[in-house]
Amino acid sequence: MSATITINGAPVPLPADPRVSLLDMLRETLHLSGTKKGCNQGACGACTVLVDGEQRILSCLALAVQYEGRAITSIEGLAADGALHPLQQAFIAHDGFQCGYCTPGQICSALGMAAELRRGVPSYVTEDLAAETVELNHDEVRERMSGNLCRCGAYNGIVDAVTEHHGKEAP
């Protein structure tokens, strides 16, 4: 019985070579081109995916074998029944992208950020560290999304899309 990892809801055998990054497995083995290889050093966030639906990770820094038995969601796994995820729709409505290269990582990161907010995880700019919930505001979104770079400078649209979407799902 070979070891598996679940990618976007489907079990997939892990690569025989334990040195294969999760990013390379997604792009080169599974041909899921949504997750981007930006810097390949963990500095830009273009490769952000979700682990177990909540934890955001940089797939360029993760070995695929580290996630044996876990569930990975890439941008391709967010749409349901042919309909875009509501956050994807918010990015479109708020012009949260220009070239679109960073958008998959931005969206996955924003969903991971929402899970952190629901758990009450503070950030550097959180004012009340003892509070059970963290108030979602532009400063909080900007700080939490600061690991995802956009070369086009679509930050205002990204922040507006994330704030609108997560404001509807108040943590």
VOPAGU-2260 file (C-alpha; in pm, 1 decimal, decimal comma):
REM VOPAGU-2260
SITE   aa  ch    i         X         Y         Z
SITE  MET   A    0       0,0       0,0       0,0
SITE  SER   A    1     154,6     329,8    -107,2
SITE  ALA   A    2     142,3     647,7      94,5
SITE  THR   A    3    -109,5     906,9     -20,8
SITE  ILE   A    4    -195,5    1270,1      14,4
SITE  THR   A    5    -536,6    1417,5     -59,6
SITE  ILE   A    6    -526,8    1695,6    -316,5
SITE  ASN   A    7    -848,5    1889,5    -371,8
SITE  GLY   A    8   -1052,2    1600,3    -235,3
SITE  ALA   A    9    -885,6    1319,1    -431,3
SITE  PRO   A   10    -628,4    1075,9    -290,2
SITE  VAL   A   11    -299,0    1088,9    -478,7
SITE  PRO   A   12      10,2     872,9    -428,5
SITE  LEU   A   13     307,5    1055,2    -285,9
SITE  PRO   A   14     612,0    1085,7    -510,4
SITE  ALA   A   15     873,7     813,0    -478,7
SITE  ASP   A   16    1142,1    1079,4    -434,6
SITE  PRO   A   17    1106,0    1232,7     -85,0
SITE  ARG   A   18    1283,8    1549,5    -203,5
SITE  VAL   A   19     992,6    1663,8    -423,7
SITE  SER   A   20     835,2    1983,6    -298,8
SITE  LEU   A   21     460,4    2005,0    -263,9
SITE  LEU   A   22     466,2    2284,8    -522,1
SITE  ASP   A   23     648,4    2071,2    -777,0
SITE  MET   A   24     411,9    1781,5    -711,2
SITE  LEU   A   25     111,0    2005,8    -772,9
SITE  ARG   A   26     249,4    2168,4   -1086,6
SITE  GLU   A   27     468,6    1905,1   -1250,0
SITE  THR   A   28     311,5    1576,6   -1143,7
SITE  LEU   A   29     -55,7    1667,1   -1112,1
SITE  HIS   A   30     -52,8    1948,0   -1373,2
SITE  LEU   A   31    -238,6    2186,1   -1142,3
SITE  SER   A   32     -98,2    2512,3   -1269,3
SITE  GLY   A   33    -298,2    2747,3   -1046,0
SITE  THR   A   34     -43,6    2741,7    -764,6
SITE  LYS   A   35     243,6    2954,6    -889,3
SITE  LYS   A   36     618,4    2923,8    -852,7
SITE  GLY   A   37     725,5    3279,6    -783,2
SITE  CYS   A   38    1048,3    3308,0    -588,8
SITE  ASN   A   39    1077,7    2938,3    -489,8
SITE  GLN   A   40    1223,2    3063,1    -159,4
SITE  GLY   A   41     913,0    3133,1      50,9
SITE  ALA   A   42     932,9    3510,0      14,7
SITE  CYS   A   43     645,0    3596,0    -222,3
SITE  GLY   A   44     345,4    3379,7    -124,1
SITE  ALA   A   45     248,4    3290,3    -482,1
SITE  CYS   A   46     260,5    2920,5    -390,0
SITE  THR   A   47      28,2    2942,2     -85,9
SITE  VAL   A   48    -208,4    2646,8     -41,6
SITE  LEU   A   49    -426,6    2525,8     244,6
SITE  VAL   A   50    -363,5    2223,6     464,4
SITE  ASP   A   51    -670,6    2054,2     609,7
SITE  GLY   A   52    -881,3    2343,4     482,4
SITE  GLU   A   53    -743,0    2601,0     724,6
SITE  GLN   A   54    -367,2    2626,1     763,7
SITE  ARG   A   55    -191,4    2826,3     495,1
SITE  ILE   A   56     153,4    2710,1     391,7
SITE  LEU   A   57     410,2    2797,5     130,0
SITE  SER   A   58     416,8    2490,2     -90,2
SITE  CYS   A   59     761,7    2573,2    -229,3
SITE  LEU   A   60     908,4    2519,0     118,9
SITE  ALA   A   61     711,4    2202,7     195,4
SITE  LEU   A   62     808,9    1852,8      96,2
SITE  ALA   A   63     512,0    1656,6     -34,2
SITE  VAL   A   64     594,4    1362,8     196,5
SITE  GLN   A   65     551,6    1588,9     501,6
SITE  TYR   A   66     179,1    1597,0     429,4
SITE  GLU   A   67     114,2    1224,8     401,8
SITE  GLY   A   68    -243,8    1156,1     506,4
SITE  ARG   A   69    -331,9    1525,7     507,7
SITE  ALA   A   70    -563,7    1723,0     280,4
SITE  ILE   A   71    -420,7    1993,9      56,6
SITE  THR   A   72    -643,0    2248,5    -115,9
SITE  SER   A   73    -506,7    2450,0    -403,8
SITE  ILE   A   74    -691,4    2722,0    -591,1
SITE  GLU   A   75    -838,9    2455,0    -820,6
SITE  GLY   A   76   -1009,8    2293,4    -521,6
SITE  LEU   A   77   -1204,3    2601,2    -413,6
SITE  ALA   A   78   -1468,8    2614,6    -685,0
SITE  ALA   A   79   -1773,3    2396,8    -625,5
SITE  ASP   A   80   -2005,4    2262,5    -893,3
SITE  GLY   A   81   -1853,3    2493,3   -1154,0
SITE  ALA   A   82   -1917,8    2805,7    -947,2
SITE  LEU   A   83   -1637,4    3026,3    -822,3
SITE  HIS   A   84   -1572,2    3045,3    -450,2
SITE  PRO   A   85   -1728,5    3364,1    -303,0
SITE  LEU   A   86   -1380,9    3503,7    -232,5
SITE  GLN   A   87   -1284,5    3450,1    -596,8
SITE  GLN   A   88   -1598,1    3643,3    -692,8
SITE  ALA   A   89   -1503,5    3921,3    -449,7
SITE  PHE   A   90   -1158,3    3949,0    -611,8
SITE  ILE   A   91   -1328,2    3998,8    -947,4
SITE  ALA   A   92   -1578,5    4251,5    -810,0
SITE  HIS   A   93   -1305,8    4459,8    -642,6
SITE  ASP   A   94   -1038,9    4433,6    -915,0
SITE  GLY   A   95    -819,5    4244,2    -669,7
SITE  PHE   A   96    -582,5    4137,9    -945,2
SITE  GLN   A   97    -418,9    4267,8   -1257,4
SITE  CYS   A   98    -192,1    4010,3   -1415,6
SITE  GLY   A   99    -337,4    3740,1   -1186,8
SITE  TYR   A  100      -8,4    3563,9   -1113,2
SITE  CYS   A  101     -29,3    3612,9    -736,8
SITE  THR   A  102    -407,9    3577,0    -714,1
SITE  PRO   A  103    -427,9    3202,2    -633,9
SITE  GLY   A  104    -183,2    3243,2    -345,7
SITE  GLN   A  105    -359,9    3559,0    -227,3
SITE  ILE   A  106    -696,1    3381,7    -220,4
SITE  CYS   A  107    -565,6    3072,5     -40,1
SITE  SER   A  108    -383,0    3294,9     207,0
SITE  ALA   A  109    -696,7    3500,8     273,0
SITE  LEU   A  110    -892,5    3183,3     348,0
SITE  GLY   A  111    -619,5    3069,3     587,1
SITE  MET   A  112    -625,3    3413,3     744,9
SITE  ALA   A  113    -998,7    3377,5     808,1
SITE  ALA   A  114    -937,2    3049,8     990,7
SITE  GLU   A  115    -678,8    3225,7    1208,9
SITE  LEU   A  116    -930,9    3499,1    1287,3
SITE  ARG   A  117   -1195,9    3241,9    1381,8
SITE  ARG   A  118    -946,7    3085,0    1623,4
SITE  GLY   A  119    -865,8    3428,5    1769,8
SITE  VAL   A  120    -500,2    3418,0    1664,2
SITE  PRO   A  121    -355,1    3768,8    1703,6
SITE  SER   A  122    -122,9    3939,8    1456,8
SITE  TYR   A  123     142,6    4205,4    1503,0
SITE  VAL   A  124    -118,8    4482,8    1475,5
SITE  THR   A  125    -390,6    4324,4    1692,2
SITE  GLU   A  126    -470,1    4582,7    1958,5
SITE  ASP   A  127    -618,2    4360,0    2230,5
SITE  LEU   A  128    -417,4    4039,3    2262,2
SITE  ALA   A  129    -648,8    3909,5    2534,5
SITE  ALA   A  130    -965,0    3941,6    2325,5
SITE  GLU   A  131   -1137,6    3619,1    2224,6
SITE  THR   A  132   -1206,7    3753,9    1875,9
SITE  VAL   A  133    -992,4    3970,6    1652,9
SITE  GLU   A  134   -1157,3    4266,5    1484,5
SITE  LEU   A  135   -1122,9    4252,6    1108,6
SITE  ASN   A  136   -1009,4    4589,7     976,6
SITE  HIS   A  137    -787,6    4709,0     692,7
SITE  ASP   A  138    -474,1    4716,3     911,1
SITE  GLU   A  139    -538,2    4360,2    1027,8
SITE  VAL   A  140    -594,5    4237,5     670,7
SITE  ARG   A  141    -285,5    4416,9     540,4
SITE  GLU   A  142     -65,3    4274,1     815,0
SITE  ARG   A  143    -193,3    3919,1     778,5
SITE  MET   A  144    -164,8    3930,4     398,5
SITE  SER   A  145     180,8    4092,3     402,1
SITE  GLY   A  146     350,5    3763,3     311,4
SITE  ASN   A  147     175,1    3763,1     -25,9
SITE  LEU   A  148     331,9    4003,0    -271,2
SITE  CYS   A  149     165,2    4153,4    -578,1
SITE  ARG   A  150     401,3    4297,1    -837,3
SITE  CYS   A  151     114,8    4481,9   -1006,2
SITE  GLY   A  152      18,2    4667,3    -689,3
SITE  ALA   A  153    -345,5    4556,8    -668,8
SITE  TYR   A  154    -333,4    4572,8    -289,3
SITE  ASN   A  155    -631,3    4806,0    -242,0
SITE  GLY   A  156    -857,7    4575,4    -442,5
SITE  ILE   A  157    -719,7    4271,0    -260,6
SITE  VAL   A  158    -783,3    4426,0      81,3
SITE  ASP   A  159   -1132,5    4537,7     -21,8
SITE  ALA   A  160   -1218,5    4189,8    -155,5
SITE  VAL   A  161   -1087,9    4014,0     154,3
SITE  THR   A  162   -1255,5    4260,2     390,3
SITE  GLU   A  163   -1589,9    4233,5     209,9
SITE  HIS   A  164   -1583,0    3854,8     193,9
SITE  HIS   A  165   -1472,1    3798,0     551,9
SITE  GLY   A  166   -1697,4    4075,8     679,5
SITE  LYS   A  167   -1991,1    3867,1     556,0
SITE  GLU   A  168   -1853,8    3569,4     750,3
SITE  ALA   A  169   -1768,4    3771,2    1062,1
SITE  PRO   A  170   -1534,8    3557,7    1273,2
